[in-house]
Amino acid sequence: MKTLGLVLIIAGIAMIVIRGFSVQTQKKVVDLGPVEINKKENKWIGWPTYAGGIVAVVGVVLVLGARKK
């Protein structure tokens, strides 16, 4: 549990610092036999800042809980 708690603390801090990331997707617009037209789109995947705080707090609780036993 201590290891999981440390991983959650690190992930929570990373989520606070890095608020999301962009992914490039390719979408087929027209397909006429040998002719194909594709469109590239950037899609933002993000999360709220408080989610990183919650993950970090859960990690701290796990580390402190493992220490008591």
N, C-alpha and C positions, 0 to 999 in steps of 0.2 A: 504494500500500500504506500510505503514511503516513496518508492520509485515512481509510482503513478502520480503521487502528489507533486513530486518535483517536475515531472513532465507537464502536468497541468499548469503549474506556476509559470514555467518557461513559455508554454503555448499561450497563456493568458497575457503575459507581457508582450509577446509578439503580436497578438491580436490588437492590443492597445496601440502599439507603435505602427503596425502595418494595418491599415483600415480596410484593405481589400486588394483585389488584383484584377487585371484585365485579361480576358481570354479572346483570342481571335477565332471566329468560326467562319466556315465557308458554306454558302447557301447556293443551291442550284436555282437559277432564275429561268433559263430557257434551255431546252434540250431538243434540238431538231436533227436527229440522226447524228451525223458526224460533227455537227456544230453544237457546241455547248458553251453557255455563258454562266459564269459563276460570280457571286458577289461576296466579298469579304466584309464581315462585320466585327466590330469590337464590342464585347459584352462585359460589363462591369459586375463582378461578384464581390459583394461587400457585406459587412456585418456591423452592427452598432458597437460603439466603443464600450458601452457598459457590459456587453457580452464577454469581452476580454477580462474585465474586472471580476465578473462572476466566476469565470473559469479559474482565475488566479486565486480567488478567495476559497473556492472548493479545494484547490490544491494545497493551500495553507492548512485548511481544516484536516485534510487527509494526513499531511505530514505531522501535525501536532497530535492527531489522534493515534498515529502509529507510535509516536514517542512515548505516550502514556502507558502502553502495554508492555 
